[in-house]
Amino acid sequence: MDKTPSIPRAALWMAGWLALMLIVTIAGRETLRELNVFQVMEVRSVVGLLILYPLIRRQGGFAAMRTSRPLQHIGRNLIHYAAQIGWFFSLTLIPLGQVVSIEFTMPIWTAILAAGFLGERMTFGKVAAIVLGVIGVIVIVRPVAGEINPGQLIALGAAVGFGISIAMMKSLTRTEKTLSIIFWMLVIQSAAGFLPALYVWQWPSAYVWGWMAVLGFCGTFTHYCMARAMLYADATVVLPMDFLRVPLTATMGWLIYSERLDLFTVLGAALILTGNLLNLRSARPVPARVGT
């Protein structure tokens, strides 16, 4: 597996992540109109496994998915599963813009963990991308002081969980194949959610089945894109690129749901883009890591 550092390759894979995450946001909103979040998560994982199977077979079958780090896979995926449950649940409690914006505290937690446990350096560009990205998110959302509800706290907890999960994924990419990381994510999360999903199960309508298929496909390959991006750059380089999802989500809301795209959104997007450009310009390749 080629792990030669490459900022352009990392950016390309992150572009795939961004596009798929936008679709996941819409699919998640539509499925949760009818189904419980545990059922949505379970179907997403099972559908993801079915979609992933041709790639697994092409890579040598289930034997090729063997791992030497089962405990880290289990820990990472249980944390990620809990964070996903919180993210989906928060979609039903607070506006979409607030969910996505609070989620963007995730790179802060990831950067801290990556610097503390993975030995990644906190350069000026990385700090600038995080600071300008957070400011841009605040400018777009313009939160009203004092109006904190349980949905916002759940979304914040999910963001912390995602940050831990991403840092652990970065560690896994040093020794594990991308496909293996995604395979174990789907297997572990399917097992974790089976009983809760069975308890709340109800048969979806044809409309929702369609959205769940989309959710399963896009939800699976978002992680594939993220894992591939992290092969080519540090987590503190990759994650700030995800700030672009905020203005892109606002634009998507304007195009699909006729939500207003105002001057604050444009200003916030400019701050986020500036931070990402500073980050990319200051990034320097590091020696390739040896791995499977």
C-alpha positions in Angstrom: 0.0 0.0 0.0 1.4 3.4 -1.1 1.6 5.7 2.0 3.8 8.4 0.5 2.6 11.7 2.0 0.6 13.7 -0.5 -1.6 16.7 0.4 -3.3 16.7 -3.1 -4.3 13.0 -2.7 -5.5 13.6 0.9 -7.6 16.6 -0.4 -9.1 14.5 -3.2 -10.2 11.8 -0.8 -11.6 14.4 1.5 -13.6 15.8 -1.4 -15.2 12.4 -1.7 -15.9 12.4 2.1 -17.6 15.8 1.8 -19.8 14.9 -1.1 -20.9 11.6 0.6 -21.5 13.3 4.0 -23.8 15.9 2.4 -25.9 13.0 1.0 -25.8 11.2 4.4 -27.2 14.3 6.1 -30.2 14.4 3.8 -30.7 10.6 3.9 -30.5 10.7 7.7 -33.1 13.4 8.0 -35.5 11.6 5.7 -35.2 8.2 7.3 -35.6 9.5 10.8 -39.0 11.0 9.9 -40.3 7.4 10.1 -37.9 5.1 11.9 -36.1 4.9 15.3 -32.4 5.8 15.2 -31.3 2.3 16.4 -33.1 0.7 13.4 -31.6 3.2 11.0 -28.1 2.5 12.3 -28.5 -1.3 12.1 -29.9 -1.2 8.5 -27.1 1.1 7.6 -24.4 -1.3 8.9 -26.0 -4.4 7.3 -26.5 -2.6 3.9 -22.9 -1.4 4.2 -21.6 -4.9 4.6 -23.5 -6.1 1.6 -22.2 -3.3 -0.5 -18.7 -3.9 0.7 -18.6 -7.6 0.1 -17.5 -7.4 -3.6 -14.5 -5.4 -2.5 -13.7 -7.8 0.3 -13.9 -10.8 -2.1 -11.7 -9.0 -4.6 -9.1 -8.4 -1.9 -9.0 -12.1 -0.9 -12.1 -12.7 1.0 -12.7 -12.6 4.8 -9.4 -14.2 5.5 -7.7 -11.0 4.2 -9.7 -9.0 6.8 -7.8 -10.6 9.7 -6.4 -8.0 12.2 -3.7 -8.0 14.8 -5.4 -5.2 16.7 -8.9 -6.4 17.6 -9.2 -4.5 20.9 -8.5 -1.2 19.2 -11.1 -1.9 16.5 -13.7 -2.8 19.1 -12.9 0.3 21.3 -12.8 2.6 18.3 -16.1 1.3 16.8 -18.1 1.3 20.1 -17.1 4.9 20.6 -17.9 5.8 17.0 -21.3 3.9 17.3 -22.3 5.9 20.3 -21.3 9.1 18.6 -23.3 8.3 15.5 -26.4 7.5 17.7 -26.0 10.9 19.3 -25.5 12.7 16.0 -28.6 11.1 14.4 -30.7 11.7 17.6 -29.6 15.3 17.7 -31.0 15.8 14.2 -34.5 15.2 15.7 -34.0 17.7 18.6 -32.2 20.8 17.1 -31.9 22.5 13.7 -29.6 20.9 11.1 -27.4 23.9 11.1 -26.7 23.6 14.8 -26.0 19.9 14.6 -23.4 20.3 11.9 -21.9 23.4 13.5 -21.5 21.8 16.9 -20.0 18.7 15.2 -17.2 20.9 13.9 -15.7 21.1 17.3 -14.5 17.5 16.4 -11.2 18.6 14.8 -10.3 20.4 18.0 -10.5 17.1 20.0 -8.9 15.2 17.1 -6.0 17.6 16.9 -5.4 17.5 20.7 -5.5 13.7 20.7 -3.3 13.3 17.6 -0.7 15.7 19.0 -0.8 14.1 22.5 -1.0 10.4 21.5 0.1 10.1 17.9 3.0 12.5 17.9 1.6 14.9 15.3 3.0 18.5 15.4 0.6 21.4 15.9 1.9 23.9 13.3 0.7 27.5 12.8 -1.3 26.4 9.8 -3.1 23.7 11.7 -3.9 26.0 14.6 -5.1 28.7 12.2 -7.3 26.3 10.3 -9.0 25.2 13.6 -9.4 28.7 15.0 -10.7 30.3 11.7 -12.9 27.2 11.1 -14.6 27.5 14.5 -15.0 31.3 14.1 -16.5 30.7 10.7 -19.0 28.2 12.1 -20.0 30.6 14.8 -20.5 33.4 12.3 -22.7 31.1 10.2 -24.9 29.9 13.1 -24.8 33.0 15.3 -25.9 31.1 18.4 -28.0 33.0 20.9 -26.3 33.1 24.3 -28.0 31.0 27.0 -30.2 28.9 24.7 -28.6 25.5 25.3 -30.8 22.5 25.2 -30.2 18.7 25.6 -29.9 18.3 21.8 -27.0 20.7 21.7 -25.3 18.8 24.6 -25.9 15.5 22.8 -24.4 16.9 19.6 -21.4 18.1 21.5 -20.9 14.7 23.1 -21.1 13.2 19.6 -18.4 15.6 18.4 -16.1 14.5 21.2 -16.8 10.9 20.3 -16.1 11.4 16.7 -12.8 13.2 17.5 -11.7 10.2 19.6 -12.8 7.8 16.8 -10.9 9.7 14.1 -7.7 9.8 16.2 -8.0 6.0 16.7 -8.6 5.5 13.0 -5.4 7.4 12.2 -3.5 5.0 14.5 -5.1 2.0 12.8 -4.1 3.2 9.3 -0.5 2.7 10.3 -0.8 -1.0 10.3 -4.3 -1.9 8.9 -5.7 -1.9 5.4 -8.4 0.7 4.7 -10.9 -2.1 3.7 -10.2 -4.0 6.9 -10.9 -0.9 9.0 -14.3 -0.4 7.3 -15.1 -4.1 7.5 -14.6 -4.3 11.3 -16.5 -1.1 11.8 -19.5 -2.5 10.1 -19.3 -5.9 11.8 -18.8 -4.5 15.3 -21.5 -1.9 14.9 -23.9 -4.4 13.5 -23.4 -6.6 16.5 -23.6 -3.7 18.9 -26.9 -2.5 17.5 -28.7 -5.8 16.8 -30.8 -6.1 20.0 -31.8 -2.4 20.3 -32.8 -2.4 16.6 -34.8 -5.6 17.1 -36.6 -4.1 20.0 -37.8 -1.0 18.1 -38.2 -2.7 14.7 -40.9 -1.7 12.3 -41.1 -2.3 8.5 -40.1 0.8 6.6 -42.1 2.2 3.7 -40.6 1.8 0.1 -39.7 5.5 0.2 -37.6 5.0 3.4 -36.0 1.8 2.1 -34.7 3.8 -0.8 -33.2 6.4 1.5 -31.7 3.7 3.8 -30.0 2.1 0.8 -28.5 5.5 0.0 -27.5 5.9 3.7 -25.8 2.5 3.8 -23.8 3.1 0.6 -22.7 6.7 1.4 -22.2 6.0 5.1 -19.9 3.1 4.3 -17.8 4.9 1.8 -17.5 8.1 3.8 -15.2 6.2 6.1 -13.4 4.6 3.2 -12.6 8.1 1.9 -11.6 9.4 5.4 -9.3 6.4 6.0 -7.6 6.8 2.5 -7.1 10.6 3.2 -5.3 9.8 6.4 -2.9 7.5 4.6 -1.5 10.6 2.9 -1.6 13.3 5.6 -1.8 13.9 9.3 -5.2 14.0 11.0 -4.6 17.6 11.9 -4.2 18.4 8.2 -7.1 16.2 7.0 -9.8 17.2 9.5 -9.8 21.0 9.0 -10.7 20.4 5.4 -14.0 19.0 6.7 -14.9 22.6 7.8 -16.0 23.1 4.2 -19.0 21.0 4.9 -20.7 23.8 6.8 -21.0 26.3 3.9 -21.7 23.4 1.6 -24.5 22.2 3.8 -25.9 25.8 3.9 -25.8 25.9 0.1 -27.5 22.5 -0.1 -30.2 23.7 2.2 -30.7 26.7 0.0 -30.9 24.6 -3.2 -33.0 21.8 -1.9 -35.1 23.3 0.9 -35.1 26.9 -0.1 -33.3 27.9 3.1 -31.9 31.5 3.1 -28.3 31.9 2.2 -27.3 35.2 3.8 -24.2 37.4 4.2 -23.2 35.7 7.4 -23.0 32.3 5.7 -20.8 33.8 2.9 -18.5 35.4 5.5 -18.3 32.3 7.6 -17.5 30.2 4.5 -14.7 32.7 3.6 -13.1 32.3 7.1 -13.3 28.5 6.8 -11.8 28.5 3.4 -9.0 30.8 4.5 -8.1 28.6 7.4 -8.0 25.5 5.1 -5.7 27.3 2.6 -3.3 28.4 5.4 -3.3 24.8 6.6 -2.6 23.3 3.2 0.2 25.9 2.4 2.0 25.3 5.7 1.8 21.5 5.5 5.1 19.7 4.8 5.4 16.0 3.8 6.7 13.6 6.4 8.6 10.4 5.8 6.4 7.5 4.7 5.4 5.0 7.4 5.8 1.3 6.9 2.6 -0.7 7.2 0.5 -3.5 5.7 
